[in-house]
Amino acid sequence: MHLSESDLRFVVETVATRRRDYDHIIRLVRGKDDLIEPMLEDPSLMERLQHDPTALVLASPRLMFAVLLRRVRRDLAGQSFVLDRDARGRRIPVFEAAQAGQLLGEPPLREYLVGMLCSFVRTRSSLVCWQEGRAWRERQLSDVDMDDMMVLCQLVETPFKPRLYQRIADIALFLSGIYPQHAVRAGRSRREIGRTLPDYEREGRRFYTLAARETEPAGTARVLESLSEKFTLAREALNALSDHYLSPLRDRYFRHPAAERPPR
């Protein structure tokens, strides 16, 4: 977990309430994960992120998601079930809370999810032009649209494909995890073909597997393999994050993916 100087100061000032030599404490803990990790678990940090209006300005999205995922892990450890959604969007209890919590207990995978969530705070679109025979085609592509990323994957050279495989899988996990109730509407392609939650799971698993086969370093490949194998658990963990903590903040941090999609 690499915190920026401003995030590190936010953490120290929130947790070290009995001291005022913050600069000294920051120097002591900077770069020392064994000292920073317990601070990220401190309840006072979660309390401030939830109730201090200035926290949303002072703390970066990376810090917020790092703290929230750790809190979700603890929440799931004390629950017997999570509320999942079936193919029709109905909420049903699934007795996998402990397993989902254990998944968030894997530091490399948890930090991958932190980075993935941050990548959706600001999304991008670009006009892409390419030649087919003698004709030129163009299309506005958004990096939060699975269909757009699949199109781009067909256009780029082989060395660039693994990163796009990874992005496609990330979109599937993000939409089905953070916006499960809107997954079908948000996943409509230009032909208006809706995706169900099982569709997102199937495509997410497939593209994480493809990305893992061609990704370096090995540590990242192992995380991608784990997400492919445990996609459902990862989605359920993000569902808990969305339901319990992100609901009031979603409009601030994540515009609905349908709003990000440029006109065809």
Helices and strands as residue ranges (DSSP letters): H 5-15, H 22-29, H 33-40, H 43-51, H 55-58, H 61-77, E 82-85, E 91-94, H 97-104, H 107-119, E 125-132, E 135-142, H 146-155, G 158-160, H 161-178, G 180-182, H 183-186, H 197-213, H 218-229, H 231-241, I 242-246, H 250-253, H 257-260
